[in-house]
Amino acid sequence: MLRASGQLASSAIRDILSQLQENEYRVERSAILTGSGRPLPSLEKVLASHALIHAAEGEFFRMVVRKACEDAGITVTPVREGELEELATKTFGEKINQVKEQISSSGRRLGAPWTRDEKLAASAASLILAS
């Protein structure tokens, strides 16, 4: 499953990069939102908990996507979701509300879905762009 997932992720990343290059964009860096950083318990405990199964699935997804990005030459910066607000405030200072409004309003231009997950990802990306 790891190999197949890795191949699918690599193929998707290559396709995205190709489309962006056709429009004269270059991707050098990315952000991946991470959880709390607590390690997962044993497999037995993960399998006994529906919530932990989803947490493990998220870790697997992030690992596969990160490797695909790195293999494509993209630097990946992990950003803990719980620290995102503090990092954004520190990075953007007085402009934080303006940045938040730009991210929120982007959904109108980009279309659905534009939920909390997409907004958090856009916030993490804005940190990478600002650094």
Sequence and secondary structure as in RCSB ss.txt:
>XXXX:A:sequence
MLRASGQLASSAIRDILSQLQENEYRVERSAILTGSGRPLPSLEKVLASHALIHAAEGEFFRMVVRKACEDAGIT
VTPVREGELEELATKTFGEKINQVKEQISSSGRRLGAPWTRDEKLAASAASLILAS
>XXXX:A:secstr
 HHHHHHHHHHHHHHHHHHHHHTT    EEEEEE        HHHHHT HHHHHHHHHHHHHHHHHHHHHHTT E
EEEEEGGGHHHHHHHHHGGGHHHHHHHHHHHHHHH S   HHHHHHHHHHHHHHH 
